[in-house]
């Protein structure tokens, strides 16, 4: 997935637990824990707004674009097409 959340590293940099994150923002516990544990889980726009408002940060501190890596099969197909 090209876009990932960076909430885990965001929390670590601020020495915050997932529990404190949920308490500070008021987001649903299930959402907060998923964001803190799974980089592939993306917040809704509303949740992103709440987090940014709470911590006074830009969305870029919470999300990042990551270049997708090609699988071995994709690379083999590319080689065959040359």
C-alpha positions as CSV (number, residue, x, y, z in Angstrom):
1,X,0.0,0.0,0.0
2,X,1.6,3.3,-1.1
3,X,0.2,5.4,1.8
4,X,0.9,4.3,5.4
5,X,0.2,5.8,8.8
6,X,3.1,6.8,11.0
7,X,1.1,7.0,14.2
8,X,3.3,4.4,16.0
9,X,6.5,6.4,15.4
10,X,4.6,9.6,16.2
11,X,3.6,8.2,19.6
12,X,7.1,6.9,20.3
13,X,8.7,10.2,19.5
14,X,6.4,11.9,22.0
15,X,6.6,9.1,24.6
16,X,2.9,8.5,24.4
17,X,1.1,5.2,24.9
18,X,-1.8,4.1,22.6
19,X,-4.0,4.5,25.7
20,X,-3.0,8.1,26.2
21,X,-3.4,8.8,22.5
22,X,-7.0,7.6,22.7
23,X,-7.6,9.5,25.8
24,X,-6.2,12.7,24.4
25,X,-8.0,12.6,21.1
26,X,-11.3,11.0,22.2
27,X,-11.3,8.6,19.1
28,X,-12.7,5.2,19.4
29,X,-10.4,2.8,21.2
30,X,-10.5,0.2,18.3
31,X,-9.5,3.0,15.9
32,X,-6.7,4.3,18.1
33,X,-5.2,0.8,18.7
34,X,-5.4,-0.1,15.0
35,X,-3.6,3.2,14.1
36,X,-0.9,2.6,16.7
37,X,-0.3,-1.0,15.7
38,X,-0.9,-1.3,11.9
39,X,0.8,1.1,9.5
40,X,-1.5,-0.1,6.8
41,X,-4.6,1.1,8.7
42,X,-5.5,4.6,7.4
43,X,-7.6,7.0,9.5
44,X,-10.7,8.7,8.1
45,X,-10.5,12.4,7.3
46,X,-12.4,13.2,10.5
47,X,-10.1,11.1,12.7
48,X,-7.1,12.7,11.0
49,X,-8.5,16.2,11.7
50,X,-9.1,15.3,15.4
51,X,-5.5,14.0,15.8
52,X,-4.0,17.1,14.0
53,X,-6.2,19.5,16.1
54,X,-5.3,17.7,19.3
55,X,-1.5,17.7,18.8
56,X,-1.3,20.8,16.6
57,X,0.5,18.9,13.8
58,X,0.3,18.6,10.0
59,X,-1.2,15.4,8.4
60,X,2.3,14.7,6.9
61,X,3.5,13.9,10.5
62,X,0.9,11.1,10.6
63,X,0.9,9.8,7.0
64,X,3.6,9.0,4.5
65,X,3.8,7.8,0.9
66,X,5.9,4.7,0.5
67,X,7.0,3.4,-2.9
68,X,5.5,0.0,-3.6
69,X,8.0,-2.7,-4.0
70,X,7.6,-5.0,-7.0
71,X,7.1,-8.7,-6.3
72,X,9.5,-11.3,-7.6
73,X,6.9,-12.4,-10.1
74,X,6.4,-8.8,-11.4
75,X,10.2,-8.5,-11.9
76,X,10.3,-11.8,-13.8
77,X,7.5,-10.6,-16.1
78,X,9.3,-7.4,-16.8
79,X,12.5,-9.3,-17.7
80,X,10.5,-11.5,-20.1
81,X,9.0,-8.5,-21.8
82,X,12.4,-7.0,-22.6
